[in-house]
Amino acid sequence: MTLPTTLDQWLAHCEQLHPKTIDMTLDRVRLLCDRLGLRFTVPVVAVAGTNGKGSSCAMLEAVALQAGYRVGLYIKPHLVHFNERCRINGEMASDALLLEHFQAVEAVRDGITLTWFEYTTLVIMRALAQAPLDLVILEVGMGGRLDAVNAVDADVALITSIALDHTEFLGDNREAIGREKAGIMRPAKPVVVSDPQPPVSLQARATELGADLRQLGVDFNFQGDKQQWGWRGRSTRFNGLAYPALRGANQLLNAAGVLAVLEALRDRLPVNAQAVRNGLAMVELPGRFQIVPGQPTLVLDVAHNPQSVAALALNLDQMGFYPATHAVFGAMRDKDLATLLPHLAPLVDHWHLTDLPTPRAARADELAGLVQAALVQEVPAGRTVGIHTHPSPDAALRAAAAAADPADRIVVFGSFFTVGGVLKDGLPRLAARHLG
């Protein structure tokens, strides 16, 4: 067989190896880890949860880099380029680097049918394991217990908020989902929980394993005013902190969890207050309540489940007055769309619904029916709301920008595919028509 020679070819190759997109087991990945001799000699942090994983990973990376450490990060999914998933010292991995590790995985695979996610996870973990690093951060996928990342024994586990998502695989209630996320815990190792109301199953599993559980509100906490905030842990305090550069009401919860992780690692990777301040002030993560200046204002958010969309609605409501809000929305058919749409229905004046380039996605005309149902439920009868359908996110954004006045705002949300679709040619700079 002729092996692929480009990154795109390797990614296409990975899609053809297994009959299922998701096949939850660790057996194949563990076997390949052994064949590859995949081991980490530096501290590893595994980050699981429903919402807030990406933000927490980005903040942890930013603070550690400011402290002078060499950091490797596996974060997902990507918005535009696969390389976004693997960051070494703050930079995306190059095609050339990744190709080396695709070849290494293929050389030991010996007919084992890995899923695309399993294959690419092995590639990126091998790239990080062989890089000269001081800290490795691994974002877990949708679950925890059977996620490919869990083949690695992390030194510290971080579990962010728990909400209903991927219920067909993880369970239909927070307790069941919590048990799946708790699968990343290890005996006697620290596990930080930044969910302010965690499922009981998390604590139960920590007790069962003898893990070192560190809970928000018990082992660490934070407080603040309009100007600054402070954090207190078991033996560490940080005062006079600027608010994280990542916007949104939930980012302090994520930042508090990150500082608890750093406290757990302080004997191996000490971090001073200035590194914390600089890291939180400089952190960047596209698509997490990202506000793009222009006319109209553009907001990009990958929110795609009821909890994250509720947070998005709160953040939008706190932005101030805009004459009209235009929404560009595309989403997966398997999400709880009937529950998440009512959160934004009262705030949106014009809906621009889009198809997405994946079979999992709901069609724009399907979304139109769901939006109409949400409007009946949440919007007064006398108010007129526009509903439009489009073949792609960039087409939807162009239509929204053409219809908007300069003082309006456009919010793009619903999926990584939706936000990635408007970012594929770079960050949009909008210049709406002016009132005449």
Secondary structure by P-SEA (a helix, b strand, c coil): ccccccaaaaaaaaaacccccccccaaaaaaaaaaaccccccbbbbbbcccaaaaaaaaaaaaaaaaccbbbbbbcccccccccccccccccccaaaaaaaaaaaaaacccccccaaaaaaaaaaaaaaaccccbbbbbbcccccccccccccccbbbbccccccccccccccaaaaaaaaaccccccbbbbbccccccaaaaaaaaaaccccccccccccccccccccccccccccccccccccccccaaaaaaaaaaaaaaaacccccccaaaaaaaaacccccccccccccccbbbbbccccaaaaaaaaaaaaacccccbbbbbbbbbcccaaaaaaaaccccccccbbbbccccccccaaaaaaaaaaaaaccccccbbbbbbbbccaaaaaaaaaaaccccbbbbbcccaaaaaaaaccccccccccccc
